[in-house]
Amino acid sequence: MNFFRGVMGGQAAGPQPSGAETIQKLCDRVASSTLLEDRRDAVRALKSLSKKYRMEVGTQAMDHLINILQTDRSDSEILGYALDTLYNIICNDEEEEQDENAQKQADDLGVQFTDTFIQDPEHVTLLLTMLEEFDFHVRWPGVKLLTALLKNQGVQVQGIILVSPMGVSRLMDLLADSREVIRNDGLLLLQQLTKSNAAIQKIVAFENAFERLLDIITEEGSSDGGIVVEDCLLLLLNLLKNNSSNQNFFKEGSYIQRMKPWFEVGDDNSGWSAQKVTNLHLMLQLVRVMVSPVNSPGATASCQKSMYQCGLLQQLCTILMATGVPADILTETINTVSEVIRGSQVNQDYFASVNAPSNPPRPAIVVLLMSMVNERQPFVLRCAVLYCFQCFLYKNQKGQGEIVATLLPSTIDANSISAGQLLCGGLFSADSLSNWCAAVALAHALQDNLTQKEQLLRVQLATSLGKPPVSLLQQCTNILSQGSKVQTRVGLLMLLCTWISNCPIAVTHFLHNQENVPFLTAQISENLGEDERLVQGLCALLLGICIYYNDNSLENYTKEKLKQLIEKRIGKENFVEKLGFITKHELYSRAAQKPQPVFPSPEQMLFDHEFTKLVKELEGMITKAVHKSSEEEKKEEEVKKTLEQHDNIVTQYKELIREQDAQIQELKEQVSSMASQNEQMQTTLTQQVSQIQQHKDQYNILKLKLGKENQSQGDGSQMNGLQTEELTQLREEMEELRKQHTLLQSQLGDKDALINTLRSEMSQTADGSAGGSDNTELLKELEALRSQVQSQSAEINQMKTERQELLRRAEAGSSDAVPSSDGSLDAAKMAELESRLAALTTETERLREEAKNSSQSQPELEQQLASVNSTVAILQTEKAKLQTEVQESKKEQDDLLMLLADQDQKIYSLKQRLKDLGETVDDEDDLDARDQTDDDEEEEEEDDDED
């Protein structure tokens, strides 16, 4: 152990070995020692020397250390020493105190050792396996070592981890570690892992990274948290930036709603810590990543909608209008609000309704424009306000109209400051940056909006007292001719180009001023310095727009005359060359990259993003228009007219097709509604048929039951004699017979009267009429009535016979009745029955007398003849209807009988099949016999009870 004491600082006799020799001996000890304790001490010694002798340890000991990781997996202490040693020789963070050259050499050394380590991908896989160890002394150095490898050779290590089974999942488990040191270093590791690798970013996101990171941010205090919150936000930015899949997953997982509490600020915003400013800045960047203009329009619109619905936009506007917010946070908040409302009509409308907490309240747009045209405000803040105004007007014709309306004479309010007044004030102020910003802002109010371009021509400006007002268009050209700063002239030229492009009326107004065209030609034809070339190019563009969108309404400045002027004063080739100066400018390409105006200094603020699109669109068309001859233009005009005619025809056909489509759609709706009605009627019909069938079945069952009951009652009466029930039935029959007798007597009297009346009419008709056919008809009717009278007389005689038979049966029943305890009661009932019979006989005689008396009242019956005839016709009609109903009923009965026969046949066939299959089946005859036996037994029990 003397050797180790010497290495570890103890005093030993003799010359001290050099560092390289000591490291070599330690490496030999690691490779040759059989005792784990000896190897552990040797690795610990290498760890202590790894910082001072980084090159030597890395060169000689790396293979031995990797071998320790492979063979001594059971001892966590030696694994920890080995991992720490590898980290010390690979990591570059400890060399910060050296100069730049030494730092560069150290970085190169770390990259060299990293390349050596990852030559075998199994080494990285082995390191990933080490991370599964829960022991702190193994897991923590393993995390740091893997982070260092990713920093030095990120792409190669990412590729190895990506193909390693469960490689990313093992690293995601670090976020769930309860030890904050490991969790926090795990965040740093995942930051390096997810840099510029979309595949790993997707895997990490789908390993529930968003949920875990947002939970950590909330636990650490959101924006008031420490460096851990910053690390989480940086990792979230890595996962979401330029990754549409993760952005969609973030939105669909409702994680946008969880961002709202981050931006809740109180009334007292003084004394923000640097860490809070950093955290909030990253949070705002995270919101911007979700709604960045470089994302797909559909994804951006969806995120904008979610941010409005969850109240995130409202919260950002609160920060925007709050007091005491740091300038850089306010600037980033303005940029964030800009992109949240860009192109979203709902969000833009909400932003237009936001008021600043001032007295009196002012719209937020007005307050922001006041900052933009104020030269004392920071440059980045003014750029942010301009970007916000541009985003508010982007694809927002309603907002454009509101801004332009504040400039019109009919809407100007002298008591309040409007957006239009601020823009005009900035446009003509002494500050060139204010001129440029106001010109670009006003140009965005006219972008792709022909109506507002024409409306802005109405704006009149009062330049000084005692002088007539001039138009805004004329004032812009006046300032141009005064030779102001380059930035001011560039801004005004961009405004004029945007204003008159695709607006022939504005072109006419511009050309109507006799000084404009000579000024432009003079500017283009001069040979000026490098700074003026851009102004010359913009003047050429403006003159080219006057040619291309000229409607030839001014004789002095038609297309042909302007082209001749260019050819004489400038030259076509020179004109095209000057026009090309715009796109060749270095600031042009920078502005064309993204919509946000980002410039390192105010002097470089020359081009607007939307204007670069306009230049790209118009440059080629203007070049062609200048080189075209008058004959070619005529041909083009003819072609345009033909195309317009074709377009009109196509439009007519489209309208016709739309009308036909509407009619087809209406007919389809009618068909669908009729189909639904038909289905409902079919359903109702089916229900009614089933109900009718049920009623028929119930009717047949009741009919059968009634027949059985009548049969059982008849058997009982034969066996027991005339019982009380039979007497009651006889009384009812007698009462019914009495009523029928009364009715027949009245009908007989009516018929007799009718016969007498008809006889008298026949006699009168035979004496005085010449119509033999009428007599014949009356005779036929008389014979018919006689036959009816005879039939009714027969019925009366039959009724009398039935009455006598009933009387006889009643007397026989009273004489043959068996004496019993109820004999006195039966005798009383028979006496009552006889008395009722006598009364009935008396009533019959009385009715006969009344019939005789009624036969004598012929004059009254003659008056009722007409009503009787009509009644007969009605009765005949009803008879025909009843006959029809009888036929239908018979038909239904026949159908039912056929159905019953089919059903019986099916039942019989099914029974036969069941019998063939060996099943026991009861026949209907057996069931009927069984039912009859049961009925007989019940009757016998009733008879026993009565006895």
C-alpha positions, 0 to 999 in steps of 0.5 A: 500500500506504500505505492498508493500512499505515495500517489495519494500524497504521502511522503516516500523516499527516493525520486517521485514518479512523473504523472504519466508513469503514475497513471500507467502504474494505476492502469496496470493495477486496474487491469491486473488486480484480482481484488475488487478493493485494489481495483476500486482504490486504483480507479479512485486514484485515476479520478483524482488525477483525471482533471490535472492529467486529462490527456494522460488519463484519457489516453491510457485509462479509457479502455480500462474504465470501460472494462470496469463498467462491463465487469464490475457491475455489482459494485456501485462505488467503483462504477461511480468512480469510473463514470466520474473519471470518464466525465472529467476527461470528456467534459469541457466545462472545467477549462473556463479559466484558460484563454481562448486558444487553450479553451479551443484545445480543450474542446478539441480534446473533449471531442477527440475522447468522445469520438473514441468512446462512441466508436463502439455503439455498445459503450453508449448502450452500456451507459444507458444501462447504467442509468437504470441503476437507482444508486445515486453514485452510479446514476448521477455521474452517468447522467452527466457523462451522457450529457457531455457526450451529447454536447461534444458529438450530439448527432452521432450520440443521438443516432445511437440512442435512437436505435437503442431499445428503450433508449429514450424511455430510460432517459425519460424516467429521469424526470420521475426521480425523486432526487432533484439533482438527478431530475434537474441534470436529466432536464439538461440531458434531454435538452441536448438529446432533443436538439435538432432531431425531430424523431427523438422529439416525437418519441420524448413527446409521446413519452408524456413529456409535456405532462411531466414538464408542466407539472414540474413548472407548476411545482417550482412556482411557474414564472416565479420559479428558479433555474429548473423552470427555465430548463423545463421551458428550454426543453419544451421549446426544443420539443415544439419548435418547427415540429408540427406533430408535437405542436398538434399533440400539445394542442390536442392534449389541452396543454395550451389551457395550462399555460394561462396561469403563467401570465397572471401578474399582480398590480404591483409589478416592481422589482422583478428578479432576473430569473422571473424575467428570463422565465416569462420571456421563455414562456412568451416564446413558447406561445409564439412557437405555437402560433408562428407564421412559419407554421401551417395556416390550419395549425396556427388558426387552431392554436389561435382559437384555443388561446382565445377560448381559454382566456390566454389572449385576454391574459396577455392583453392584461400584461400589455396594458399593465404598469411596471412591466419590464421593457423587454417583457413588454416588447416580447408580450407585444410580439406574442399578442401580434402573432396570436391575433395575426389572421384570426378575425375573432382575435383581431376583433377582441384586440380592437375592443381592448382599452387601456386603463387610462382616463378617459379610456383609450383603445389599446391600438391608439396607445401602442401607436403613440409609442411607435411614433414617439422617438424617445421609446426604445427601438425594439419596442417601436418595432414590436408595436409596428409588427402588432399593428401589421398583424392586426390588419393582416387579412382584416378588411374590417380593421382596415376600414376602421383605421382608414375611417379615422382619417376621413373628414366625416369621422374625425373627432377633435376631442380625442386622438385617433389612430389616423391622426397618429399615423398622419402625425408620424408620417410628417414628423421630423423623425425619419424612423417615425416617417417610415413606421407610419408609412408602412403601417398606413400601407398595411391598412391598404393591403389588398383592399381596393375600397380603402385605397379609393377611400383614402383618396378623400383624405384632405390635410391642412398644411398651414393657415390661409392655404387650401387643404391638399390631399394625402396623396399630394402631400406624400409626393410633396415630401418626396420632392423636398429631398428628405432622408433616405429612410423617409423617402423609402417609406413614402415610396413603399406607401405610394406603390402599395396605394396605387397598385391594382387601383386605376383610380389612384393611378389617375389621381397620381398622374393628374398632378403634372409634377409627379411624372417629371420628378420620377423620370428625373430621379431615375435618370440621374446617376447618384450614389450607392445610397440613392440607388434604392430610391431610384429603384422604387421610383422606377417601380412607382412609374412602372405601376402607373404604366401597368395599371393605367386606364388611359383616362388622361390623354397626356399620360396614357400607357403608350405616352409614358413608355415613349417618355421612358424610352426618350428620357431614361431608356428601357434597359436603364429603367429595367436595370434601376428597377432591379436594384430593389431585389439586389439590395441586401436588406431586401432579402433579410426582410423577405424571410419573415413578417416580423421587422427585426433590424439591428439598428434603425438605419437598416430599417428600410424594407417591409415584408409585405412590400417584398411580396408586392415587388416580387409580383410586379417586377416581371409584369412591369418589365414586360409592360415596358417592352411591349409595343402598342400592337401587342398591347392591343392584342392583349386587350382583345385577348383580355376582352375575350377572356372577360366575355368567356368569364362572363359566360362561365359566370352565367353557367356557374350561376345556372349550375348553382340554381340547379344545385339549389333546386336539386338540393331542395328536391332531395330534401323533399324526397327525403321528407316524403320518404320519412313520412312514408316510413312513418305511415308504413310503421303506423299501418303495420301497427294498425294491422297488428292491432286489428289482428289482435282485436280479431283474435280477441273477438274469436276467443271471446266468441268461443268462450261465449259459445262454451258458456251458452252450451254449459248453461243449456246443459245445466238447465236441462239437468236442473229444470227451469232455474232462476237464470232461465226465468230472468232470460224469459223476462228479458225476451218478453220485454224485447218482444213487447218492444218489437210488437209496439214497433211493428204496430206503429209501422203497420199503422204507417203502412196502412196510412201510406196505402190509403194515401197511395190509393187516393193518389192513384184514383186521382191520377187515373182520372186526370193525368195522361202519364201511364208510366207514372201509374205503372210505377205507383202500382209497383210501389203499391204491390211492394208495400202490400208485400211488406205489409203481408210480411210484417203481418206474418212477423206479428203472427209469429210474435204472437205464437212465440208469446203463447209459447212463452206463456205455456212454458212459464205455466209448465215450469211453475207446475213442474217445479220441485218444492224446495225452501225457495218455493214461495219465492218462485211462486211470487216471481211467477205471479209477477210474470203473469201479471206482466203478461196480462199487462202486455196483452192489455197494452197490445189491445190498446195499440190495436185501437190506436192503429184503428184510430190512426188509419182514420187520420189520412189527411195528416198522413198525406202531408208526410208522404214527401218526407217518407219518400226521402227517407226511403231513398236515404234508407236505400243508400244506407242499405247499399253501403251496408251491403258493401260493408258486408261484402268486405267483411265476408272477404276479410273472413275468407282471408282470415280463414285462409291464413288460419288454414295456412297456419294450421298446415304449418303447425301440422308440418312442424309437429310432424318434424318434431315427431320425426325428431323423437319429441313428444307432441300433444295434438289439439284433440288431446288438448281439447279432450283434456280441457273438456275433462277439466270443465266437467270436473269443475262442473261436478265440483260446483254441483257438489257445492250446491247440494 
